[in-house]
Amino acid sequence: MKVAVIGFGMMGRQIAQVFAQHGHEVSVTDENRAAVKSGLDEVAHGPYGIESAVAKAKITREEGTKALQQIRPAADLKEACNSADLVIEAVYEHLLLKQEIFGKLESAAPESALLASNTSTLTVTKIGSKLSKKNRLLGMHFFNPAQITKLVEIVKTDQTSVEAIQRAGMIVETIGKTAIMVRDEPGFIANRLGLTLFMEASKLLEEDTAKIRDIELAMKLGYNHPMGPFELADFVGLDTRLRNLEALFQATGDEKWIPPKALREMVNQGYLGDPSRRKGSKGGYREFFTTR
Ligand SMILES: NC(=O)c1ccc[n+]([C@@H]2O[C@H](COP(=O)([O-])OP(=O)(O)OC[C@H]3O[C@@H](n4cnc5c(N)ncnc54)[C@H](O)[C@@H]3O)[C@@H](O)[C@H]2O)c1
């Protein structure tokens, strides 16, 4: 199968790698040429990249080499999509930007291609509002790091065809993941639940009811979560987390999603989360709160 990935940032590169490791041809594009270069480097040598998968004996060296060859940078969106069976958009969480991209996909991709967005919080219906035929529009929401996480949320709009949903479900199986289905409502399932936890954790911190360490341990030791809510936010990227909350607030009008003041302050001051994952970041929650 041929897959086109639009936006080769944190998620685009993970998604591309997953498909390549499962034998699919992947064409990638990003408006920022440097992102393509650093993305290919990360796919090869990053913490969850091919080299690490070979070292951990998850794949053989030959499979790793083949997977790397399966990912090809394209000059632009048109070239990336021209023979795609599936297009996955993974650009910034910004409605107008995504709408513009989907507007171009209609003519750039073959009529038979599925057109999917990896959006976390926007509604797929709005993202695809410029498409004249919307039966092949859907959400395919991967989880960070996609090389490890087993879940993909498949998001069905009112106009997505049953056939498109079935095809997407089969595709998810071919890459060794489990699909869950959700109607196109802001936040879908996982982020509506996950961001609720983050908002409550932020309130506990803001009210000084508890410190970061204790909030993290409550979820890690008490609920067996692999990461605490702040560690997870640092892992995802605080700029992305902020955009997700802004998008949820905008989509629902519900004040419970108004981003915490501290999160906005952190992003404004260059604390974008884990510096090993967000280049140039000054750090995440722990670093920011120890400087205060
Ligand atoms: N970070 C996460 O943990 C996570 C998890 C699941 C879903 N998502 C979603 O995935 C999407 C991407 O998030 P990310 O964290 O990878 O963001 P990111 O900032 O790491 O990457 C976005 C990429 O899009 C590129 N881009 C911007 N405009 C473009 C255009 N017009 N054409 C081509 N490329 C363009 C940027 O140059 C950048 O490389 C968002 O919708 C986000 O909500 C993120």
The ligand as an ORCA input file, in Angstrom:
! r2SCAN-3c Opt
* xyz 0 1
  N       2.334     15.424     19.780
  C       1.484     14.459     20.111
  O       1.673     13.761     21.125
  C       0.298     14.131     19.242
  C      -0.379     12.921     19.439
  C      -1.459     12.587     18.592
  C      -1.871     13.493     17.627
  N      -1.207     14.680     17.479
  C      -1.659     15.558     16.407
  O      -0.786     15.385     15.296
  C      -0.666     16.621     14.575
  C       0.794     17.010     14.496
  O       1.305     17.177     15.804
  P       2.883     17.091     16.086
  O       3.045     16.966     17.544
  O       3.506     16.102     15.164
  O       3.316     18.565     15.632
  P       4.757     19.100     15.195
  O       4.745     20.541     15.498
  O       5.848     18.250     15.778
  O       4.785     18.878     13.609
  C       3.941     19.537     12.690
  C       4.663     19.595     11.358
  O       3.770     20.125     10.384
  C       4.561     20.872      9.469
  N       3.700     21.751      8.674
  C       3.104     22.900      9.073
  N       2.401     23.427      8.032
  C       2.561     22.575      6.986
  C       2.102     22.571      5.634
  N       1.315     23.541      5.168
  N       2.468     21.551      4.823
  C       3.281     20.561      5.272
  N       3.760     20.525      6.554
  C       3.400     21.508      7.388
  C       5.550     21.624     10.358
  O       6.658     22.105      9.636
  C       5.907     20.531     11.373
  O       7.068     19.813     10.981
  C      -1.542     17.629     15.319
  O      -2.809     17.629     14.728
  C      -1.613     17.040     16.730
  O      -2.759     17.452     17.425
  C      -0.130     15.011     18.248
*
